[in-house]
Structure formats: C-alpha cells, structure tokens
Amino acid sequence: MDLNNPVIQLCMEGTRAEFERRLDDARLLYLQAWDAHTDDYDACIAAHYVARFQETPEETLHWNQIALDHANAVDDERIKDFYPSLYVNLGHSYEAMDDKVNAQKYYQLAAELGLTHQSD
C-alpha cells in the first residue's frame, strides 16, 4: 500500500478522526477521498470507507458494492489482500437487510480467504 497516495492519506485521516470520535470530520474526509480517486484502486478504497457513514442499509450496500466492483476492475495484485474485508462488509450489508442467503455467500467468500466473520 502506497502511504503517499492522497486517497489513502485521506482515509487514514478519516480513520484517525473516527477513533477520536470526530465523526463528521471522518465522513467528510472519506467523501474527499472518493472525490480524489483517480483509478479503480483508489475508488475501491474510498468507497469502502464512504460505506461506513451511510444512513440506510440500502445505501451502505450500494457503497460496499461499488467498492467490490472497483476492486474487480483493478488488474494487479494491490487489491488482493483487501477482498476479505470487502466480502465481510457486503455480508454485513446483506445481513442488515435481512438477506441471509447473500450474507452467508459473502461471509463464506471471506472465510475462504482467511477472514471468518464473528456474529455480534
């Protein structure tokens, strides 16, 4: 991961803001990251974080799907290690919408890559 990438820097700042409970700042930083994306890799990363601040399960699913779609368009190894997290987030989105079949599908994909979802 290129820590000098502006999108990644904005997402790191957003994560720091979240940790510090500055949620409005975090939301804005993630949206800035989305606006700054220049390729599918950047778009995947930014959408993954934008999804965290949506108001409805449908909007969260939408952004998580955008993240996966952009990940699938990346034609190199940079995104490989990101798939388990993308799958868990999609699983969680489907679970929030009471779609157990699709939730299990994405949790299984994550598990096949080594990330087992822990239910709340």
C-alpha angles and dihedrals in degrees: 000000000000105000089191091063107114092222092052091046091053091048091049090051089048091051090050089051090050091051089051090049092246091135098164089053091048092051091051093047091052091049089049088052089053091049090049097052115124102178143016093274092055091043092052093051095045095046090050089060097038087057090065092069104047122127099221135039089240092056091046090051090048093055093042089053090049089053092052093045091053091045089054089053093055108102101201143056098270093093100042097096092047096065098084091057092045091052094048091050091050090048090051091048092053091045090054088054090050092246098138095172095059091038090057091045092058095040088054092050089052091048091052087058093049103266114113116197115231114211118228 
